[in-house]
Amino acid sequence: MKRFLGILAMVIALGTETRALADLEWSISEVKKSVPIGTETVEAEYPFKNTGSTTVTIKSLSPSCGCVAAELEKRTYAPGESGVVKLVMTVGARVGEQNKRVIVEIDQERKFVMLKLLATIGPVP
């Protein structure tokens, strides 16, 4: 009986995996930038494409701090459609290494991606 339940669980898991066909494929998930002191903002773009066979909706963009804004042209992407998440970090008085993140959540169960912006603010050689 245990063996049957184990096989049944695997079949259900495989069926779920096959059903979850919509997915966003990211060209990059991390951007590194060096900017001189006095720069007002640092911007980064993260292109993606819906490589699945169903529509994907981006439910939320959650920045790691108040100095980062995440911009998105629209929330829903059809199969084959592309988009870009743009991050804008307000520098203010920050100097040195900055590690900023935005978590992107899509409408499928437990589907997240973390976008990173690694900025070095200081003298540029």
N, CA, C and O atoms as CSV, one atom per row, in Angstrom:
chain,resi,resn,atom,element,x,y,z
A,1,MET,N,N,0.823,-1.197,0.000
A,1,MET,CA,C,0.000,0.000,0.000
A,1,MET,C,C,0.866,1.260,0.000
A,1,MET,O,O,0.572,2.223,-0.707
A,2,LYS,N,N,1.958,1.244,0.815
A,2,LYS,CA,C,2.848,2.392,0.866
A,2,LYS,C,C,3.476,2.644,-0.500
A,2,LYS,O,O,3.608,3.789,-0.932
A,3,ARG,N,N,3.863,1.558,-1.178
A,3,ARG,CA,C,4.481,1.705,-2.495
A,3,ARG,C,C,3.488,2.335,-3.470
A,3,ARG,O,O,3.860,3.216,-4.246
A,4,PHE,N,N,2.230,1.895,-3.438
A,4,PHE,CA,C,1.203,2.455,-4.314
A,4,PHE,C,C,1.017,3.944,-4.049
A,4,PHE,O,O,0.929,4.739,-4.985
A,5,LEU,N,N,0.955,4.325,-2.765
A,5,LEU,CA,C,0.778,5.732,-2.416
A,5,LEU,C,C,1.975,6.560,-2.871
A,5,LEU,O,O,1.814,7.701,-3.304
A,6,GLY,N,N,3.172,5.990,-2.773
A,6,GLY,CA,C,4.371,6.686,-3.239
A,6,GLY,C,C,4.327,6.915,-4.743
A,6,GLY,O,O,4.643,8.008,-5.214
A,7,ILE,N,N,3.940,5.901,-5.495
A,7,ILE,CA,C,3.835,6.025,-6.953
A,7,ILE,C,C,2.732,7.015,-7.307
A,7,ILE,O,O,2.910,7.833,-8.209
A,8,LEU,N,N,1.607,6.958,-6.621
A,8,LEU,CA,C,0.508,7.888,-6.861
A,8,LEU,C,C,0.961,9.324,-6.617
A,8,LEU,O,O,0.627,10.218,-7.394
A,9,ALA,N,N,1.709,9.550,-5.558
A,9,ALA,CA,C,2.223,10.891,-5.262
A,9,ALA,C,C,3.140,11.375,-6.375
A,9,ALA,O,O,3.084,12.545,-6.755
A,10,MET,N,N,3.995,10.481,-6.911
A,10,MET,CA,C,4.890,10.859,-8.012
A,10,MET,C,C,4.085,11.208,-9.262
A,10,MET,O,O,4.400,12.186,-9.941
A,11,VAL,N,N,3.060,10.432,-9.574
A,11,VAL,CA,C,2.232,10.704,-10.753
A,11,VAL,C,C,1.527,12.046,-10.606
A,11,VAL,O,O,1.470,12.828,-11.555
A,12,ILE,N,N,0.996,12.310,-9.431
A,12,ILE,CA,C,0.327,13.593,-9.186
A,12,ILE,C,C,1.326,14.728,-9.324
A,12,ILE,O,O,1.016,15.754,-9.928
A,13,ALA,N,N,2.521,14.557,-8.771
A,13,ALA,CA,C,3.553,15.594,-8.862
A,13,ALA,C,C,3.947,15.830,-10.315
A,13,ALA,O,O,4.095,16.977,-10.737
A,14,LEU,N,N,4.116,14.769,-11.075
A,14,LEU,CA,C,4.464,14.923,-12.490
A,14,LEU,C,C,3.330,15.590,-13.248
A,14,LEU,O,O,3.570,16.436,-14.110
A,15,GLY,N,N,2.099,15.217,-12.935
A,15,GLY,CA,C,0.951,15.845,-13.585
A,15,GLY,C,C,0.891,17.330,-13.288
A,15,GLY,O,O,0.588,18.130,-14.173
A,16,THR,N,N,1.177,17.703,-12.057
A,16,THR,CA,C,1.193,19.110,-11.663
A,16,THR,C,C,2.302,19.840,-12.395
A,16,THR,O,O,2.109,20.960,-12.868
A,17,GLU,N,N,3.464,19.209,-12.490
A,17,GLU,CA,C,4.610,19.812,-13.175
A,17,GLU,C,C,4.267,20.065,-14.645
A,17,GLU,O,O,4.597,21.123,-15.182
A,18,THR,N,N,3.620,19.118,-15.289
A,18,THR,CA,C,3.259,19.264,-16.696
A,18,THR,C,C,2.207,20.351,-16.880
A,18,THR,O,O,2.238,21.083,-17.869
A,19,ARG,N,N,1.281,20.461,-15.937
A,19,ARG,CA,C,0.226,21.445,-16.031
A,19,ARG,C,C,0.756,22.875,-15.899
A,19,ARG,O,O,0.228,23.792,-16.528
A,20,ALA,N,N,1.780,23.064,-15.097
A,20,ALA,CA,C,2.333,24.397,-14.856
A,20,ALA,C,C,3.260,24.778,-16.005
A,20,ALA,O,O,4.475,24.871,-15.831
A,21,LEU,N,N,2.677,24.996,-17.176
A,21,LEU,CA,C,3.478,25.248,-18.367
A,21,LEU,C,C,3.881,26.703,-18.540
A,21,LEU,O,O,4.892,26.991,-19.180
A,22,ALA,N,N,3.114,27.614,-17.987
A,22,ALA,CA,C,3.455,29.035,-18.140
A,22,ALA,C,C,4.670,29.340,-17.282
A,22,ALA,O,O,4.750,28.913,-16.131
A,23,ASP,N,N,5.618,30.083,-17.847
A,23,ASP,CA,C,6.809,30.427,-17.095
A,23,ASP,C,C,7.477,31.619,-17.744
A,23,ASP,O,O,7.381,31.828,-18.953
A,24,LEU,N,N,8.156,32.397,-16.917
A,24,LEU,CA,C,8.919,33.516,-17.441
A,24,LEU,C,C,10.385,33.126,-17.454
A,24,LEU,O,O,10.924,32.655,-16.452
A,25,GLU,N,N,11.025,33.325,-18.599
A,25,GLU,CA,C,12.451,33.058,-18.737
A,25,GLU,C,C,13.169,34.398,-18.741
A,25,GLU,O,O,12.873,35.267,-19.561
A,26,TRP,N,N,14.110,34.561,-17.826
A,26,TRP,CA,C,14.814,35.827,-17.650
A,26,TRP,C,C,16.138,35.798,-18.386
A,26,TRP,O,O,16.900,34.842,-18.248
A,27,SER,N,N,16.429,36.835,-19.171
A,27,SER,CA,C,17.713,36.949,-19.859
A,27,SER,C,C,18.828,37.130,-18.836
A,27,SER,O,O,19.897,36.531,-18.956
A,28,ILE,N,N,18.570,37.960,-17.830
A,28,ILE,CA,C,19.516,38.199,-16.738
A,28,ILE,C,C,18.717,38.412,-15.463
A,28,ILE,O,O,17.568,38.852,-15.502
A,29,SER,N,N,19.334,38.095,-14.337
A,29,SER,CA,C,18.667,38.353,-13.056
A,29,SER,C,C,19.562,39.179,-12.133
A,29,SER,O,O,19.167,39.514,-11.016
A,30,GLU,N,N,20.772,39.506,-12.603
A,30,GLU,CA,C,21.691,40.298,-11.798
A,30,GLU,C,C,22.417,41.306,-12.687
A,30,GLU,O,O,22.928,40.962,-13.752
A,31,VAL,N,N,22.451,42.564,-12.223
A,31,VAL,CA,C,23.147,43.626,-12.948
A,31,VAL,C,C,24.155,44.258,-11.995
A,31,VAL,O,O,23.833,44.566,-10.848
A,32,LYS,N,N,25.383,44.448,-12.486
A,32,LYS,CA,C,26.432,45.119,-11.703
A,32,LYS,C,C,26.748,46.449,-12.372
A,32,LYS,O,O,26.954,46.515,-13.584
A,33,LYS,N,N,26.784,47.502,-11.573
A,33,LYS,CA,C,27.081,48.835,-12.099
A,33,LYS,C,C,28.019,49.564,-11.151
A,33,LYS,O,O,27.929,49.413,-9.932
A,34,SER,N,N,28.919,50.354,-11.719
A,34,SER,CA,C,29.777,51.249,-10.963
A,34,SER,C,C,29.457,52.662,-11.409
A,34,SER,O,O,29.467,52.965,-12.602
A,35,VAL,N,N,29.173,53.527,-10.444
A,35,VAL,CA,C,28.827,54.918,-10.763
A,35,VAL,C,C,29.598,55.852,-9.840
A,35,VAL,O,O,29.924,55.482,-8.711
A,36,PRO,N,N,29.893,57.066,-10.315
A,36,PRO,CA,C,30.631,58.010,-9.469
A,36,PRO,C,C,29.748,58.594,-8.367
A,36,PRO,O,O,28.522,58.621,-8.477
A,37,ILE,N,N,30.405,59.062,-7.300
A,37,ILE,CA,C,29.703,59.766,-6.234
A,37,ILE,C,C,29.018,60.982,-6.859
A,37,ILE,O,O,29.590,61.643,-7.725
A,38,GLY,N,N,27.818,61.270,-6.427
A,38,GLY,CA,C,27.060,62.386,-6.978
A,38,GLY,C,C,26.002,61.951,-7.979
A,38,GLY,O,O,25.156,62.752,-8.378
A,39,THR,N,N,26.041,60.694,-8.385
A,39,THR,CA,C,25.008,60.154,-9.273
A,39,THR,C,C,23.680,60.128,-8.515
A,39,THR,O,O,23.630,59.710,-7.358
A,40,GLU,N,N,22.621,60.572,-9.161
A,40,GLU,CA,C,21.319,60.627,-8.477
A,40,GLU,C,C,20.605,59.282,-8.428
A,40,GLU,O,O,20.049,58.906,-7.396
A,41,THR,N,N,20.621,58.554,-9.550
A,41,THR,CA,C,19.935,57.266,-9.605
A,41,THR,C,C,20.781,56.251,-10.377
A,41,THR,O,O,21.618,56.607,-11.206
A,42,VAL,N,N,20.534,54.986,-10.076
A,42,VAL,CA,C,21.133,53.884,-10.823
A,42,VAL,C,C,19.974,53.077,-11.382
A,42,VAL,O,O,19.059,52.706,-10.646
A,43,GLU,N,N,20.011,52.803,-12.687
A,43,GLU,CA,C,18.930,52.066,-13.336
A,43,GLU,C,C,19.439,50.750,-13.906
A,43,GLU,O,O,20.585,50.650,-14.345
A,44,ALA,N,N,18.577,49.749,-13.895
A,44,ALA,CA,C,18.907,48.449,-14.468
A,44,ALA,C,C,17.647,47.860,-15.092
A,44,ALA,O,O,16.540,48.079,-14.601
A,45,GLU,N,N,17.826,47.112,-16.180
A,45,GLU,CA,C,16.697,46.471,-16.858
A,45,GLU,C,C,16.898,44.964,-16.894
A,45,GLU,O,O,18.009,44.470,-17.089
A,46,TYR,N,N,15.791,44.241,-16.700
A,46,TYR,CA,C,15.790,42.795,-16.633
A,46,TYR,C,C,14.758,42.254,-17.633
A,46,TYR,O,O,13.578,42.146,-17.299
A,47,PRO,N,N,15.189,41.915,-18.849
A,47,PRO,CA,C,14.252,41.411,-19.859
A,47,PRO,C,C,13.805,39.975,-19.548
A,47,PRO,O,O,14.555,39.186,-18.973
A,48,PHE,N,N,12.581,39.661,-19.937
A,48,PHE,CA,C,12.044,38.320,-19.770
A,48,PHE,C,C,11.117,37.990,-20.923
A,48,PHE,O,O,10.699,38.860,-21.688
A,49,LYS,N,N,10.808,36.693,-21.025
A,49,LYS,CA,C,9.875,36.223,-22.057
A,49,LYS,C,C,9.024,35.110,-21.457
A,49,LYS,O,O,9.520,34.274,-20.701
A,50,ASN,N,N,7.736,35.107,-21.801
A,50,ASN,CA,C,6.850,34.021,-21.393
A,50,ASN,C,C,7.094,32.861,-22.362
A,50,ASN,O,O,6.631,32.891,-23.502
A,51,THR,N,N,7.818,31.849,-21.905
A,51,THR,CA,C,8.156,30.702,-22.752
A,51,THR,C,C,7.156,29.562,-22.603
A,51,THR,O,O,7.314,28.507,-23.218
A,52,GLY,N,N,6.135,29.773,-21.793
A,52,GLY,CA,C,5.136,28.733,-21.570
A,52,GLY,C,C,4.017,28.782,-22.602
A,52,GLY,O,O,4.075,29.533,-23.576
A,53,SER,N,N,3.012,27.975,-22.365
A,53,SER,CA,C,1.885,27.894,-23.297
A,53,SER,C,C,0.614,28.547,-22.747
A,53,SER,O,O,-0.444,28.480,-23.373
A,54,THR,N,N,0.721,29.176,-21.577
A,54,THR,CA,C,-0.422,29.883,-21.015
A,54,THR,C,C,-0.001,31.284,-20.581
A,54,THR,O,O,1.187,31.573,-20.436
A,55,THR,N,N,-0.981,32.135,-20.381
A,55,THR,CA,C,-0.741,33.514,-19.956
A,55,THR,C,C,-0.169,33.541,-18.541
A,55,THR,O,O,-0.555,32.737,-17.692
A,56,VAL,N,N,0.757,34.475,-18.294
A,56,VAL,CA,C,1.357,34.659,-16.978
A,56,VAL,C,C,1.058,36.075,-16.513
A,56,VAL,O,O,1.201,37.028,-17.279
A,57,THR,N,N,0.645,36.212,-15.268
A,57,THR,CA,C,0.426,37.523,-14.665
A,57,THR,C,C,1.431,37.727,-13.544
A,57,THR,O,O,1.598,36.864,-12.681
A,58,ILE,N,N,2.096,38.868,-13.561
A,58,ILE,CA,C,3.011,39.220,-12.479
A,58,ILE,C,C,2.154,39.816,-11.367
A,58,ILE,O,O,1.548,40.874,-11.538
A,59,LYS,N,N,2.110,39.127,-10.223
A,59,LYS,CA,C,1.272,39.552,-9.107
A,59,LYS,C,C,1.890,40.699,-8.327
A,59,LYS,O,O,1.187,41.620,-7.911
A,60,SER,N,N,3.210,40.648,-8.125
A,60,SER,CA,C,3.829,41.694,-7.315
A,60,SER,C,C,5.308,41.848,-7.632
A,60,SER,O,O,5.976,40.921,-8.089
A,61,LEU,N,N,5.790,43.053,-7.370
A,61,LEU,CA,C,7.214,43.390,-7.416
A,61,LEU,C,C,7.530,43.961,-6.036
A,61,LEU,O,O,7.019,45.021,-5.674
A,62,SER,N,N,8.363,43.273,-5.266
A,62,SER,CA,C,8.632,43.670,-3.882
A,62,SER,C,C,10.098,44.061,-3.700
A,62,SER,O,O,10.959,43.190,-3.576
A,63,PRO,N,N,10.392,45.377,-3.682
A,63,PRO,CA,C,11.769,45.834,-3.480
A,63,PRO,C,C,12.243,45.573,-2.056
A,63,PRO,O,O,11.447,45.501,-1.120
A,64,SER,N,N,13.571,45.431,-1.915
A,64,SER,CA,C,14.170,45.157,-0.613
A,64,SER,C,C,14.221,46.392,0.278
A,64,SER,O,O,14.374,46.261,1.493
A,65,CYS,N,N,14.098,47.583,-0.291
A,65,CYS,CA,C,14.115,48.794,0.529
A,65,CYS,C,C,13.389,49.921,-0.193
A,65,CYS,O,O,13.040,49.798,-1.367
A,66,GLY,N,N,13.167,51.015,0.517
A,66,GLY,CA,C,12.438,52.149,-0.035
A,66,GLY,C,C,13.203,52.945,-1.076
A,66,GLY,O,O,12.620,53.788,-1.758
A,67,CYS,N,N,14.505,52.692,-1.211
A,67,CYS,CA,C,15.300,53.442,-2.194
A,67,CYS,C,C,15.215,52.834,-3.585
A,67,CYS,O,O,15.783,53.378,-4.531
A,68,VAL,N,N,14.511,51.712,-3.723
A,68,VAL,CA,C,14.395,51.033,-5.018
A,68,VAL,C,C,12.939,51.040,-5.478
A,68,VAL,O,O,12.029,50.673,-4.734
A,69,ALA,N,N,12.747,51.467,-6.725
A,69,ALA,CA,C,11.423,51.397,-7.346
A,69,ALA,C,C,11.499,50.405,-8.499
A,69,ALA,O,O,12.469,50.398,-9.258
A,70,ALA,N,N,10.481,49.574,-8.627
A,70,ALA,CA,C,10.406,48.605,-9.717
A,70,ALA,C,C,9.285,49.026,-10.653
A,70,ALA,O,O,8.163,49.289,-10.219
A,71,GLU,N,N,9.601,49.087,-11.950
A,71,GLU,CA,C,8.628,49.521,-12.948
A,71,GLU,C,C,8.370,48.395,-13.936
A,71,GLU,O,O,9.278,47.652,-14.308
A,72,LEU,N,N,7.127,48.284,-14.349
A,72,LEU,CA,C,6.699,47.256,-15.284
A,72,LEU,C,C,5.632,47.856,-16.177
A,72,LEU,O,O,4.679,48.465,-15.690
A,73,GLU,N,N,5.788,47.686,-17.492
A,73,GLU,CA,C,4.843,48.277,-18.441
A,73,GLU,C,C,3.424,47.749,-18.252
A,73,GLU,O,O,2.458,48.509,-18.316
A,74,LYS,N,N,3.306,46.446,-18.021
A,74,LYS,CA,C,1.999,45.824,-17.789
A,74,LYS,C,C,2.203,44.586,-16.941
A,74,LYS,O,O,3.345,44.208,-16.679
A,75,ARG,N,N,1.145,43.951,-16.511
A,75,ARG,CA,C,1.236,42.816,-15.587
A,75,ARG,C,C,1.021,41.451,-16.243
A,75,ARG,O,O,1.516,40.447,-15.730
A,76,THR,N,N,0.298,41.388,-17.362
A,76,THR,CA,C,-0.072,40.106,-17.953
A,76,THR,C,C,0.620,39.916,-19.304
A,76,THR,O,O,0.635,40.818,-20.142
A,77,TYR,N,N,1.202,38.706,-19.500
A,77,TYR,CA,C,1.967,38.404,-20.708
A,77,TYR,C,C,1.488,37.092,-21.318
A,77,TYR,O,O,1.440,36.059,-20.650
A,78,ALA,N,N,1.137,37.153,-22.595
A,78,ALA,CA,C,0.677,35.986,-23.331
A,78,ALA,C,C,1.872,35.099,-23.688
A,78,ALA,O,O,3.016,35.548,-23.619
A,79,PRO,N,N,1.617,33.848,-24.068
A,79,PRO,CA,C,2.715,32.975,-24.493
A,79,PRO,C,C,3.517,33.637,-25.620
A,79,PRO,O,O,2.946,34.167,-26.573
A,80,GLY,N,N,4.837,33.599,-25.497
A,80,GLY,CA,C,5.719,34.183,-26.501
A,80,GLY,C,C,5.964,35.672,-26.333
A,80,GLY,O,O,6.833,36.232,-27.001
A,81,GLU,N,N,5.224,36.315,-25.463
A,81,GLU,CA,C,5.348,37.760,-25.274
A,81,GLU,C,C,6.512,38.085,-24.327
A,81,GLU,O,O,6.799,37.340,-23.390
A,82,SER,N,N,7.170,39.216,-24.598
A,82,SER,CA,C,8.319,39.652,-23.801
A,82,SER,C,C,8.000,40.928,-23.035
A,82,SER,O,O,7.062,41.653,-23.365
A,83,GLY,N,N,8.794,41.184,-22.014
A,83,GLY,CA,C,8.655,42.398,-21.228
A,83,GLY,C,C,9.970,42.719,-20.537
A,83,GLY,O,O,10.962,42.009,-20.700
A,84,VAL,N,N,9.965,43.796,-19.767
A,84,VAL,CA,C,11.160,44.234,-19.053
A,84,VAL,C,C,10.744,44.782,-17.687
A,84,VAL,O,O,9.811,45.579,-17.591
A,85,VAL,N,N,11.433,44.353,-16.644
A,85,VAL,CA,C,11.300,44.971,-15.342
A,85,VAL,C,C,12.451,45.961,-15.228
A,85,VAL,O,O,13.606,45.610,-15.468
A,86,LYS,N,N,12.133,47.196,-14.862
A,86,LYS,CA,C,13.148,48.233,-14.711
A,86,LYS,C,C,13.254,48.589,-13.236
A,86,LYS,O,O,12.249,48.878,-12.585
A,87,LEU,N,N,14.480,48.567,-12.712
A,87,LEU,CA,C,14.727,48.985,-11.342
A,87,LEU,C,C,15.412,50.335,-11.357
A,87,LEU,O,O,16.309,50.581,-12.163
A,88,VAL,N,N,14.983,51.208,-10.460
A,88,VAL,CA,C,15.596,52.520,-10.290
A,88,VAL,C,C,15.931,52.676,-8.813
A,88,VAL,O,O,15.043,52.694,-7.961
A,89,MET,N,N,17.231,52.790,-8.520
A,89,MET,CA,C,17.680,52.995,-7.150
A,89,MET,C,C,18.044,54.458,-6.965
A,89,MET,O,O,18.852,54.999,-7.719
A,90,THR,N,N,17.454,55.099,-5.968
A,90,THR,CA,C,17.813,56.465,-5.614
A,90,THR,C,C,19.063,56.397,-4.741
A,90,THR,O,O,19.058,55.766,-3.684
A,91,VAL,N,N,20.136,57.053,-5.193
A,91,VAL,CA,C,21.426,56.936,-4.510
A,91,VAL,C,C,21.462,57.737,-3.213
A,91,VAL,O,O,21.880,57.219,-2.178
A,92,GLY,N,N,21.027,58.991,-3.259
A,92,GLY,CA,C,21.089,59.815,-2.046
A,92,GLY,C,C,22.518,59.944,-1.566
A,92,GLY,O,O,23.410,60.257,-2.354
A,93,ALA,N,N,22.751,59.708,-0.280
A,93,ALA,CA,C,24.087,59.839,0.308
A,93,ALA,C,C,24.847,58.510,0.335
A,93,ALA,O,O,25.910,58.420,0.949
A,94,ARG,N,N,24.318,57.495,-0.315
A,94,ARG,CA,C,24.953,56.180,-0.281
A,94,ARG,C,C,26.297,56.190,-1.020
A,94,ARG,O,O,26.446,56.837,-2.056
A,95,VAL,N,N,27.262,55.465,-0.466
A,95,VAL,CA,C,28.550,55.242,-1.120
A,95,VAL,C,C,28.967,53.806,-0.868
A,95,VAL,O,O,28.488,53.168,0.069
A,96,GLY,N,N,29.855,53.302,-1.699
A,96,GLY,CA,C,30.349,51.937,-1.533
A,96,GLY,C,C,29.449,50.907,-2.200
A,96,GLY,O,O,28.674,51.219,-3.104
A,97,GLU,N,N,29.575,49.680,-1.732
A,97,GLU,CA,C,28.836,48.548,-2.300
A,97,GLU,C,C,27.368,48.580,-1.862
A,97,GLU,O,O,27.068,48.719,-0.676
A,98,GLN,N,N,26.477,48.453,-2.815
A,98,GLN,CA,C,25.037,48.409,-2.544
A,98,GLN,C,C,24.472,47.140,-3.176
A,98,GLN,O,O,24.715,46.864,-4.350
A,99,ASN,N,N,23.727,46.380,-2.403
A,99,ASN,CA,C,23.120,45.139,-2.891
A,99,ASN,C,C,21.613,45.283,-2.729
A,99,ASN,O,O,21.084,45.120,-1.630
A,100,LYS,N,N,20.924,45.589,-3.824
A,100,LYS,CA,C,19.474,45.806,-3.788
A,100,LYS,C,C,18.788,44.665,-4.532
A,100,LYS,O,O,19.316,44.131,-5.507
A,101,ARG,N,N,17.598,44.303,-4.050
A,101,ARG,CA,C,16.866,43.181,-4.636
A,101,ARG,C,C,15.386,43.518,-4.808
A,101,ARG,O,O,14.816,44.337,-4.086
A,102,VAL,N,N,14.795,42.854,-5.788
A,102,VAL,CA,C,13.347,42.921,-5.979
A,102,VAL,C,C,12.871,41.492,-6.208
A,102,VAL,O,O,13.420,40.768,-7.038
A,103,ILE,N,N,11.850,41.100,-5.466
A,103,ILE,CA,C,11.262,39.773,-5.658
A,103,ILE,C,C,10.060,39.922,-6.579
A,103,ILE,O,O,9.164,40.728,-6.330
A,104,VAL,N,N,10.059,39.125,-7.653
A,104,VAL,CA,C,8.964,39.119,-8.618
A,104,VAL,C,C,8.141,37.863,-8.350
A,104,VAL,O,O,8.670,36.751,-8.358
A,105,GLU,N,N,6.845,38.049,-8.114
A,105,GLU,CA,C,5.951,36.916,-7.878
A,105,GLU,C,C,4.974,36.822,-9.038
A,105,GLU,O,O,4.335,37.808,-9.408
A,106,ILE,N,N,4.862,35.612,-9.615
A,106,ILE,CA,C,3.885,35.415,-10.690
A,106,ILE,C,C,2.694,34.638,-10.153
A,106,ILE,O,O,2.714,34.144,-9.026
A,107,ASP,N,N,1.659,34.537,-10.974
A,107,ASP,CA,C,0.380,33.992,-10.525
A,107,ASP,C,C,0.338,32.480,-10.371
A,107,ASP,O,O,-0.733,31.918,-10.139
A,108,GLN,N,N,1.447,31.827,-10.491
A,108,GLN,CA,C,1.464,30.389,-10.275
A,108,GLN,C,C,1.984,30.107,-8.883
A,108,GLN,O,O,2.803,30.856,-8.351
A,109,GLU,N,N,1.513,29.036,-8.303
A,109,GLU,CA,C,1.847,28.702,-6.923
A,109,GLU,C,C,3.355,28.658,-6.696
A,109,GLU,O,O,4.079,27.931,-7.376
A,110,ARG,N,N,3.810,29.442,-5.735
A,110,ARG,CA,C,5.212,29.481,-5.307
A,110,ARG,C,C,6.186,29.733,-6.451
A,110,ARG,O,O,7.231,29.086,-6.522
A,111,LYS,N,N,5.867,30.644,-7.330
A,111,LYS,CA,C,6.778,31.007,-8.419
A,111,LYS,C,C,7.320,32.400,-8.153
A,111,LYS,O,O,6.594,33.390,-8.249
A,112,PHE,N,N,8.604,32.468,-7.817
A,112,PHE,CA,C,9.266,33.730,-7.516
A,112,PHE,C,C,10.596,33.777,-8.247
A,112,PHE,O,O,11.187,32.742,-8.555
A,113,VAL,N,N,11.057,34.986,-8.518
A,113,VAL,CA,C,12.426,35.185,-8.989
A,113,VAL,C,C,12.961,36.420,-8.282
A,113,VAL,O,O,12.224,37.377,-8.048
A,114,MET,N,N,14.253,36.398,-7.942
A,114,MET,CA,C,14.875,37.540,-7.295
A,114,MET,C,C,15.772,38.243,-8.315
A,114,MET,O,O,16.669,37.635,-8.899
A,115,LEU,N,N,15.510,39.530,-8.515
A,115,LEU,CA,C,16.343,40.360,-9.389
A,115,LEU,C,C,17.289,41.136,-8.487
A,115,LEU,O,O,16.874,41.684,-7.466
A,116,LYS,N,N,18.580,41.183,-8.871
A,116,LYS,CA,C,19.581,41.851,-8.041
A,116,LYS,C,C,20.209,43.021,-8.796
A,116,LYS,O,O,20.471,42.943,-9.996
A,117,LEU,N,N,20.439,44.092,-8.067
A,117,LEU,CA,C,21.183,45.236,-8.562
A,117,LEU,C,C,22.351,45.424,-7.601
A,117,LEU,O,O,22.158,45.773,-6.437
A,118,LEU,N,N,23.563,45.191,-8.098
A,118,LEU,CA,C,24.781,45.357,-7.311
A,118,LEU,C,C,25.471,46.615,-7.809
A,118,LEU,O,O,26.055,46.629,-8.893
A,119,ALA,N,N,25.398,47.666,-7.015
A,119,ALA,CA,C,25.947,48.956,-7.422
A,119,ALA,C,C,27.121,49.327,-6.532
A,119,ALA,O,O,27.074,49.173,-5.311
A,120,THR,N,N,28.169,49.817,-7.167
A,120,THR,CA,C,29.310,50.362,-6.439
A,120,THR,C,C,29.309,51.852,-6.688
A,120,THR,O,O,29.427,52.302,-7.828
A,121,ILE,N,N,29.176,52.618,-5.618
A,121,ILE,CA,C,29.111,54.072,-5.728
A,121,ILE,C,C,30.394,54.647,-5.132
A,121,ILE,O,O,30.664,54.495,-3.941
A,122,GLY,N,N,31.158,55.291,-5.962
A,122,GLY,CA,C,32.420,55.845,-5.490
A,122,GLY,C,C,33.273,56.296,-6.644
A,122,GLY,O,O,32.814,56.353,-7.784
A,123,PRO,N,N,34.525,56.618,-6.349
A,123,PRO,CA,C,35.411,57.047,-7.418
A,123,PRO,C,C,35.525,55.973,-8.495
A,123,PRO,O,O,35.783,54.807,-8.195
A,124,VAL,N,N,35.334,56.367,-9.730
A,124,VAL,CA,C,35.451,55.434,-10.851
A,124,VAL,C,C,36.804,55.688,-11.508
A,124,VAL,O,O,37.078,56.814,-11.924
A,125,PRO,N,N,37.661,54.662,-11.610
A,125,PRO,CA,C,38.999,54.853,-12.190
A,125,PRO,C,C,38.967,55.263,-13.647
A,125,PRO,O,O,40.019,55.456,-14.256
